[in-house]
């Protein structure tokens, strides 16, 4: 039986969440009313998985999460209305070590849970089996500052978090600073060559990712150089209100320009494109140029933005030998068929290894189908992307 700790300051929400998991069965359920209780119960009852609200009195969810990950790391799924309105708080939670999140829709509690309970159950089950990652450097610095605080000063935790994150981000940006090429002007990101629009026969990297994706992407993408001679398209399972924030966050830490695809876009080398949540991303030819566009979710596909649909689109639109398809951490099997077909058609396919995957579902599904040419840990994936893409440098 899985020991589940539900943390929420709302008694009504605790009752509803408890009833959801009681109905499913297989859970030994405990509840906490705030972050301070959650921290104490994490060590006293040792839960297997935690659902954690963010906006709570006495100690908020982010502060509680940072302490829990330092004292006794445990798989956590964030469940809060604040995550829907405040994507930045959600990404900080993921950087602190949370496995996944569920964003409650608006309205009454009962209606909200009816809309998300299947997703919540699925993510809690997956989190209970997930591989925990250490907090990012910025999160670790923020967590250390929190633990040094006295209870009377905990109200300043959010300021401390912001300062620590900004300081770490500035250090990363400085460490990878690239000189602006001569002759480049306009609003291009510093260090990005003024590449021409992508030709349909030029190389392209596509990436599929789900649970654990934001942290994994933030570990991989900043290691790519500004002169990467191809574009990179990412289908990350995520609601619409979060993908823009994800693109903005990655843009701040990457040498490459990162943007969300929210309208038809002609692809350019040296850019990273994030599929817009609530949509799938499809490739098309515009003359001799390759473009990407968001399309409404297709019910034929289970997950969105759909990795499978992106892979099928690449197979139909691009020369497979000039495509690298990368499958990263995530539950389920989205993209395994399309990526396997790409491999058989001549594409270079790569799966993240089990040792670094938060959830090994999607990479494992691809490997089991024989669709992965390479299986490598996350810390080697950027190097493989660079080596592959530079074979096409003109």
N, C-alpha and C positions, 0 to 999 in steps of 0.2 A: 504493500500500500504506500502511495506517495504522500509524504507529509507536506502539506501546503499551508503557508502563512499568508493570510489576506490582510493587507494594511490599508486602511481608509478611515478618515475622520468622520465620515457619515455613517451613522448606525443603519440607516436604510440601505445604503450601498453595501455595507458589510453583510447584511441579511440577504440581499439579492445575489451577491457574488457567492455566498455560502450555498444558497439554494441551487445555483447553477451547477456547482461541482458536486453537491450531494446527489443531484439527479443523475449525473454521469456515473457516479460511484468510483471507488478505487482511491479515494482521497481521505486522509486523516487531516481534518481542517482545523486550523487555529486562526484567531483574529487578533489584530492590534489596532489601536485607535489613533496612533500617531507614530512619527519616526522614532521617537525615544523608546517607545514600547517595542517597536520592530527591532531596533538594535539589540535590546536586552533579550528578546525572544529568539533572535537569530543564534545566540550563543547558548541559551537555556534549553530550547526544544530542538535545535538543529534541524530546521526545515530542509526539505529537498528542493523546494522551489518557492518563490515569493511573488505575489502580485502587489505592486506598490504604487500608491497614489503620489502625486507630486506636491500639490498645494494642501498642506496640513499645518495646524498650529503646533507650537512648542518646538518641533523639529521637522523641517520639510523633507520631502522624499529624496531630493538630491543630496542633502546633507546626510540623511540616514544611509543612503546607498553607498556613499563614499566611506563611511565608517564600517558598514557591513563588509565591504570588499576588502578593507584593511584588516579587520579582526577575524572574520570567517567568511571567505568568499562563497557565494551562493547564487544559483541562477535566478535572475529577476526579470519579470515582465512588467513594464510600466503600464498602469491603467489609470488614466486621468483625463478629465476634460481639458486640463491645461495643456496637455500635449497636442491637442487639436489646434488650439489657438497659439501656442508657443512652441513651434518646432525647434527653436534653439534650445529650449529646456530638454526636449526629447533627445537631441543629439548629444547634449552634455551627459545625459543619463547613459546613453550608449557608450560614450567615451569613458565613463566611470566604471563600466563593466556590465551594464544591463544587457541581457540577451536580445530582447525585442520589446515592442510596445504595441498597445492597442489604443487607438484614439476613439474615445466615445463620441458618437454624434450628439447633436444638441437635443433638447427636449427632456421629458421626464426620465427618471432613472430606469423605470421598468421598460419603457420603449427603447431607451438607449441600449440596454443589455440585450433585449430581443434582437436588435440589429447586429450586435457584435459577438453574441455568446459562442457561436460556432468557431469564429476566428480566435476568440480568447482561449477556449478549450484546446484548440489545435496548437496555439503558441505556448501555452503552459506545458502541455505534453512534450513538445519539442524542446523547450527550455530545460526541462528536468533531465534531458539526455544530452544537453549541449556541452561543448567544451568551453570552459571559462577562459577569457583572455585577461591579461593584466591591464589595469587602467592605463590610458595613454599618459604620456609624460605631463601634459598640461593638466589632466585630471588628477594625476598623482600629486602634483604640486598643490593643486587646490584642496585635495583631500587632507594633505599634511597640515595645511593652514587651518582647516576646519577642526581637526582633532586637537590642535593647540589652543583653540578658543575656549574660554570659560562659558558656562551656560548663560551668564548674563549678557554676553556679547554675541550670542549666536544669531541675533537678528541681522548682523552685518555679514552673514555668510555669503549672501548673493553677491555683494560687492567684492568680497575676497575671491569668489569663483571667477568673476569677470576679469579682475586684475591678473589673476594667475594665468587664465587662458590667453589674455592679450599678450602678456609677457612671453609666454611660450611660443605663441604664433609669430611674434616679432622675431624671436631668436631663430625659428625655423626659416622664415622668409629671408633673414639676413644670411644664413648659412648657405642658402642655395642661390644667392643673388647672381643674376646674369646681366652682362653689359648689353645695353641696347645697340643693335646693329646699326651701322651707319646708313643713313638714308631712310630710316623708318620713322614715320610720323603718324599723326592722327591719334585715335583712341585705342590703338592696339595695346595689349598688355605688355609692359616692359619685358624685353627678352624674347618676344615671339616674332620669328621671321614672318615677313609678309608673303606667305605662300599663296600660290594661285589656288583657285577652286579645284576640288578633287575631280580628276578624270575617272570615268567608270572602270578603267583598267588599272588604276592606281591601287596600292594596298590599303586595307581597311581592317581595323580591329574591332570586334564586337564582344561585349561582356555581358554575361547573365549572372545575377546575384540576388540573394534574398536575405534570410535571417543572418545577422552578423555583418551585413554588407557595408553599412556606413563606416564602421571601424576598419574593416578590411580594406575598403577603398582608400581610406585616409592613410593606411599603412603602405599602400602600393603606389598610388598615383603621384604623390609628391616626389617619388624617385625617378619619374620620367622627365627627360630634358625638354627644354622649350623647342628644340629643333627636331622633335620626333617627326619623321617624314611620312606621317599618315594620320588620319583622324581616328578617334576612338569613341564608339557608341556604347552606352550602358543602359541595360534594362534592369532596374532595381525595383523589386516589389515594394511599393510604397504608395500611400494615399496622395491625392493631388496636392493637398495643402502642404506637403513636406518636400516634394522634389525640388521646388525652387530654392528652398532653404538649404537643401543638400548641395545643390549646384553652387550656390553662393559660398557655402562653407568650404567646399573643395577648391573653389576658385581662389580663396584667400591663402591656401597652403600649397598650391600647385604652381609650377612654372608655366604650364600650359593654360590656355584660356578654357574655363569650364562654364558651360551654359546649358540651360534647360531647353529642350525642343518643344516649344509651344505654338509653333507655326511652321509652314514649309520653309526649310532651311537648306541652302546649298552648302555641302560639306567642304571644309577646308582642312588641309594638313595642319598639324600642330594644335588641334583643338580637341577637347573632350566634350561630348554631348550626352546629357542625361535625359532619358525618356520622361515625359511629363506624366505624373501620377493621374490615374483615372483614364488613361489613354494607352494605346499600344503605339509603337514606333515602326514605320514602314519606310523602306528605301524605294527610290524611283529614279529614273533617268530623266534629266532635263537637257536634251541635246546630248552632248558628250559628257555632261557633268552629272555627278551623283548628288542626290538630295535626300533629306529625311523629312518626314512629316508625321505629326500626331494623328492618330485615328481613334475614334471611340472604341472602348473595350468591346471585344467580340466574345459573346457568351460561349462560343465553342472552346475557348481557352480558359483554363481554371484560374490562372494567376495573372496579375497585371501590375505594371506593364509587362507584357508577355515576352519571355525569352524565346519561346518556340516561334512566335509570330515574327520576331525580329530575325531569327535564324532562317526561316522559310523565305523571308523577304530578301535576305542576303544571297541565298541560294539562287533565287530567280533573277536577281538584278546584277550581281557582281560575278567576276571571274573567280571561281572558288579557290584556285591556286593562289590568289592574291588576298585571301581572307584568313585572318587569325581569329578563332572563336575560343573565348576563355570562359570557363565555368567556375564560378567562385562559390563560397559557402551559401547554404540555403536549404530549407526543408522542401521535400517534394521531389519532383522530377521535371520541372519546367525546362524545356529546351533540349532534352536528351535526344529526341528523335531528329530534330532539325540539325543539331550539331553533329550527330552521327552521319547524317546524309552529307553534310558539308565535308566531313573527313573523307568519306568514300568518293566525293567529287573532286578531292584534291586540296581542300583547305587544311591549314595547320590548326589542330585542336589541342587545347590544354585544359586540364582539370586541376583545381587546388587539391592538395593532398589532405588526407584525414588528419595528419598531425597538426595542421594549422587551421582547419575548418572549424568554425563555431558549431555548425551543423553540417554533417557530411552528406546530406541527402542528395542535393542536386549534382555535385561532382561524382558521387558514388553511382548515381543512376547512369551518368554518361560513361563512366568507366566500365560498368557492368554490360553496357550495350556494345562495348568495343569502340566507342566513339572518341576516346582520348588518345592522342599520339604521345603526349607527355603528361605526367602527374608530378607536380612540384609544389613545395610549400609556398605560402604567400610571400615570404621574404625574398624569393627568387623570381617571382612572376614579372616584376618590372624589368629585370635584366633580360628575361626571355622575350618580352615584347620589344625591347630595344634592339636586341640581336636580330630578331626576325624582320622587323621593319626596315632595318638598314641594308638588308639585302636588295631592297628596291630603290635605294637612293640613286638618283641620277646625277 
